[in-house]
C-alpha cells in the first residue's frame, strides 16, 4: 500500500456509510458523565440492551451497573439484555492477585438471586488470553450507541477517588444500532465457542479449541452489515469497522488509508506508546510531506500498570517504562520535527489518575472513534472495532475542538527527547528488569504482544 493523499480520500469516500445527523452525536468529557449516562440509558431502555466490553468488574461500580441491568430486567422481563465480555478475563482475578473465579462469581451470584436472569456471555478470541482478547466496544440501548474504550469498574467509571480517562460518544442512530446488534447476535452469540458465564459448570477452554478456531476464522471474515446510504447535506457519514488479525483486517487497512489521506494535520491518542510498523511508516511519510502530527500519550505514571516505587515491585510494573523507552527513542529519531513544531508530543498526567484514550483526527474531515490501542497487539491479536466519521462539510469542528481541549488540559508538551526520562533514572528493580529483557533480546517479542 503506497497511496497518495487524494487516492486515499477517494477510497474513504467509497466506503459504505450511514448518514448521521450531527445533532444526534453527543460527546461526554468525563468518566463520571459516562457512568451517569450508562445508568440513565439502562433505566430508559424499552426493548434491548447489548453491552460489549473487555470486562464488567466485581467491584462497587461494576455491581452498580450490573444491579441496574438486573433491576431493569425485573421491571420489564421482555427487555432483551445481553452482556458480552472476554471469556478468559472473566474467569480470573486481577493480575498479581490471588487465584479466584474472577468476575464470573458475580455473574453467578446475581443469576441465582433474581427471578429473571440476563445473559452474560464469555467470548474466547483465542485459546489463551495472552494471544488475543475480546476488545470490541459498544453499548447499545434501543436505538442509541454509547461508544467508549472503557470497561466497567471503579476506575473507568470514576466511582471512588480516581478515574481512568477515556473517550465517550453517544450516537442516536437506529441503523447503526441495528448493524452492531446484528453483528453481536450472528457472529458472537450464535457461536458454540461463546458460553454463559453465570453457570456453575462452565466448559473447559481446552474442550472449546475447535469452536474457538472456527470463531476466529469467522471473525476474520466478518463485517458490519447495513444498507449503505448517501450522506445527506448537513450530515456526516459514519462507517462501523471491525478487524481481527493481520490479513484482511478492514479496521487496520482503513486506519492506514486514513493516515495516508492526511494533507494538513493528524492527531492521535494512544495509552501505550508502541505503534505497529504500518502506523509508524505512515506517520513518517506524513511528516515528510509536511503534515502536522500531534500525538497524545499518557505519562508512565498515568499508565494503568504503573506502580509507585514506594510500593512492592511486581514484574508487570515494568510495562510503563518499556513504553516510555519507546517514546524516548521515537522522540530522539524525530528531534528535528519536534524542534520545528511539526511534531508535537503531549504527555498526559493528572494527579493519580490514568489515561486510556484511543483514536485519531485527520485534517478537519475525519474522526476515528475506536477501542484499538493502535499497537502491535491490537493490530495482530485482539478483536477490535471502530467508527469512522467522514465530515467533508466540517460540521463537527467545534465539538472536535471541545473534546481536544479537555484532553489537552492536563498535558505537557515535550520540547526534546531529553525531557523524557531515560533508563539511568529508573528505580533499581525496573533497571534490572529492563536490562535482563534486553540481554535475552526479549524486548522485540514483548513489543509484539504489549
N, C-alpha and C positions, 0 to 999 in steps of 0.2 A: 504494500500500500504506500503510494507516494503521490497523494493528490494535492493539487494546488487549492488555495482557499475557495476560489469560485466553483471549482468542481465539487468540493466538499459541501458547499452551501446548496448546490443543486441536488446532491444526494440526500441531504437532510430534508429539503423541501418535498422530495418524493416519498418520504416516509408516510405510511398510513397514519391518520391522526383523528382526533376528536376535537370539535370546535368548543372552546371553553370561554364562557363569559368571565372576564377578569374580576367582575364584582362578586363572583362566586368563588374566589380564591382568597382565603384569609391566612395570614402568616402570624403565628404566635411567636413571641420573643423570649419567653422564659419557660423553664421546666415546670414551675408552679402553674402557669397558664395551661400548659399541656395536660397536667393532671386534672385540672378543673374541667377542661374541655372533654376529656375522656369520660369523666363521671357524668357530665351533662348529656353527652351523646348516648351513654348506656341507659340513662334514665328516660330519654326521649324516644329511643328506638322502638318501632312498632312491629317490624317484620323480620329483620335479620341483623345479626352482629357476627362479623367474621374478624377475628384477631389473629395476626401472624407476627410472631416476634421470636427472637432467639430464646428468650425465657420470660416467664412470669414467676417472680421470686416469692418464696415463702418468708416474707418479712412484712412489716406493717403496711407499706404502700401496696405490695403485691396482694396482700389479703384484703385491703380496702377495695381494689379493683375487682378482685375475684368475688368478694361479697356482693358488690354492686351487680355483677353479672348474674349471680345466683338469685338475688332478690328480684331482678328484672324477670328472670325465668319463672319464679314462683307467681308473680303478679300476672304474667302472660305466658302460660305454658306452651302456646303455639309459636312463641318467638324462637326463631332459628338461630341458635348460638353455637359457634364453633371456635375453639381456641387451638391454634397450632403453634407448637414450639419445637425446638430441636430435641430429638429423641435422646441423644447422649447427655446433653447438658441438663435435661430434666431429671436424670436419674443419678446425679452425683452432687456432692456438696460443693462449696466454693473451693477454688484452687488453694491448696495448703491447709484446708480444714479437714477434720476427721471424716472418715468414710460414713456416708449416710445414704438414705433413699432419696435425697435431694428434694426437689420441688414436687415430685410425684406423690410424696406423703401428704402434701397439702391438697392436691387434686383428689386423692382417695378420701381424705377426711371430709371434704365438702360433699362429695357424691354420696357418702353414707349418711350425712346429716340432713340433707334436703330431700323433699319429696320428688321434685322434678330436677333431674341432673342435666348437666350440659356436657357437650363433647370436648374433651381435652385430648388432643392427638399429638403423638410424637412423630416427627419426620426425620428419618435417618438418611442423610445425604450420602454418607459413606459408612463403612463398617466401623471405622474408628473416628472419633471426634477430631483428632489432630489433622486428618486428611480431608476434612470438609464438613461444614455445618449448614443448617438452615439459616441463611442470613437474609431471607426475603423479608420485606417490610410492607406495612399497610394494614390499617384497621378500617373495616367497612361497617357503617351504621346506616341501614336502609340505603339511601342514595348518596351518602356522604363518605368520602375517603379522607381519613386522617393519616397523613404520611409523616413518619419520622424514623431516624436511625436508632431511636431509643428502644430499649427493652423496658420491662415493667418491674421496678423495685424502688427502694427508698431513695437512692441517689439520683436515678434518672427522673424521678417524679418530685424531687426536692421535698421529701416528706419530713426530713429532720433538719440537721444543722448544715448540710451541704448539698450541692447539686452536681449533676453531670450535664454539661451544656450540649445541646443538640439543635437541629433544625426541626421546625414543626409547621406543617402545612395542612390546611383544611380545605378540601375541594368538594364543592357540591356539584356532582355530575353523575346522573343515573347510568349513563352508558359506560363510563369509566368504572363505576362501582360494579356494574353487571359483569364487565370483562374480567375484573380482578376476582370476583366471586366464582365465575365460571372456571378460571384457571385453578383456583384452590380446590374446587369440587372435582373437576375432571382429571387433574394431574396429580394432586396430592391426596385428597381424601379417598379417592377411588383406588389408590394403590394398596395392594396387600402388604407392602412394606410399612405402611403407616398404621400405627396401632394406638388404642386407647391407653392413656397413662394413668387413669383412675382405677384400673383393675388391679387386684392384689397379685394375680399371677400373670405377669406380662411375658411375652415370648422373649427368649434369649436372642441377643443380637446375632450371634453365630447362626442360629436357625433361620434368620431372615436374609442370609447372604444372597441367595438367588434373587429374592424380591428387591433387595436394595440395589443390586446390579441392574435389574430391569428398570427400576425407578430412575436411577441416574441416567440410564440410556434415554428414557422418555423425556427427562428434564433437559437433556442436552439438545433435544429437538423441539421443545415446547415454545410456544409463543402466546402472547395475549391475543385472543380472538375478538374482533369487533368489526363492524362495517365502517370503513373509512369515510370521513366527511370532508367536505371542502371548508376550509376555515372561513368563517364569516367576517365581514368587515367589522372592526371594533371588538374582535375576539382574538384569542390566542389559540394556537394548535397544541394539543397535548398527546404524546405518544407513550404508552406504557411499554417498557422494555424489560426483558428477563434474560439471564445468561448463566451458564454453568460450564466450566472447563475452558480449555484453550481453543478448541476447534469449533468454529461456527457460533461463537458466543456473540449474539447480537448486541447485548449491552456493551461489551468491551469494544466491539467494532465501531459502534456509533460514538463511543467516548473518544476514540482515536479520530474519527471523522469530525467530531465537534472541535477538537483541538486543532486539527488541520485547517478548519474553516476560519480561524481567527485572523482578523486583519488589524485590529487595534488593541484589544485587551483580553486577558484571561485571568480569572480569579478562581483559585482552588482552595477548598478546605479539606484537610485530612488530619485525623488524630494521631496517625502513626506514620512518620516520615520514612517511607520506603517504597518509592514509586517502582512499578514494574518497568522493564526496559521499553516497551512501546510508548508509555506515557512520557518517560524521561526523554526519549528520542523526539517525540512531537514537541515537547517543551523547548528542547534545544533548537529545533527548526524554527519555532515561533520566535524565539529570541533573536535568531539570526535574521529573520525578515522584519525585525523592528517592533514586534508585538510587546506591549507592556504586560508583564507577568507578575501577579500578586499571589503569594502562597501564604495561607494562614494555617498554622500548625500549633498544637499545644506544646507548651514548655514541658520539659521532662517531669517537673513536679505536678503538672496537670494531667499526667498520664494515669489511667486507671490502675496500672500495675505499679505505680511508684510507692515506695516505702521509705519513710524518713530515715536518715542514717542513725537516728536515736533509737529506732525500733529494731527488733531482731531481724537480721538479714535472711532473706529467702531467695533462692535462685531466680524466681520469677521477677524479682525486683531489678534484675539486670536489664530487662527489656527496654525501659525508658532511656537508659544510657546508650543502648545499641542504636535506637532511633536517633538520638542526639548526635552520635558519631556520624551517622548517615547525613544528617542535616549539615554538620560542620564540613564534611567532605564536599557536599553539594555547593555550599556557600563558597568554599575555597576555590572550587573549579569554576565558579561563576562570579568571582570577585569583581571583574570588570563591569559586568552588567549591574551588580549591586551598587558599585561606585557611581555609575551613570544614572541610577534610579530607574533603569528599565526593569530591573528585577527587585521586587520588594518581598522580603521575608518577615512575616509578622508572627511573633511568639505570643500565644495567649496564656495568661496567668491571672487568676483571681482568687486570692486567699487560698483556702484549702480545697477549692472546687476543681473539677476535672473537665476535660474538653473532648467532645465526641462528634464534632461536626464533619459532615462529608458533603461533597457536591461541587458544582462549578457554575460559573457565569462566563459566557463568551460574547465579546462585543456588547452591544446593548440588545441583542436579539435572542439569545439562547440562555436557558436556565436548566441545569440538571439537578433534580432532587433525587437523592439516592441514599441507600444504606451502605453502599460499597465503600470500603476504606481506601480504594484506589491504590492497593498494594498487591504484591505477588500472590498472596493468599486469596484475596478477593478475585484476582484475575484468573486463577487456575483451579481453586479448590472448592470455594463456597458457592452456594446458590444465592444469587444476587438479583436485585431488580432496581428499577428507577423510573422516573417520569421525566421525559424531555419536553420542555415547553419552548415553542417557537413563537416569537413575538416581533414580527417584522415591523409592526406599527409602533413599537416601543411603548406599549400600554402599561407595562409592569416596571418601568424605570424607577418610579418613585418608591414603590413597595420594595423593589430590589435594594435600593439605596438605604431605605429604612432598616431592612434586615442587616445589611452590611455594617451600618453604623453601630448597631447593637453588638454585632460580632467583634468589630474592631475596637470597641470601647476599652477592653482590658488587654490590649496587645501592645507589644513593644516592637518597634521597627529595628531590625538588625542592620547596622551600617557596615559591618565587616564580619568575615568568618571568625575573626579574633574575639568577637563578643560572645561566641558560643563556647561553652566550657569544653575543655579537652580532657583526654584520659588522665593526665597527671593530676588533675584537680578532683578526681572522683574518690569516693570513700574506698578504703583499703580492700574491703571484701568485693566491691564492684570491680576494682582494678584487677584483682586476682582472677575473677571470673572471666572478664573480657580477654585478658592475656591468655588464659587457658583455652578459650574458644578460638582465638586466633592461632595459637600454637598448633592445635589439631586441625586447623583450617575448616572449622565448622561454621564460620560466620556466613559463608555463601549459602550453605544448606539452610541455616536458620532464617536467612532473609527470604527464602522461598516459601516458608510456612508461617511467617510472622505478619 
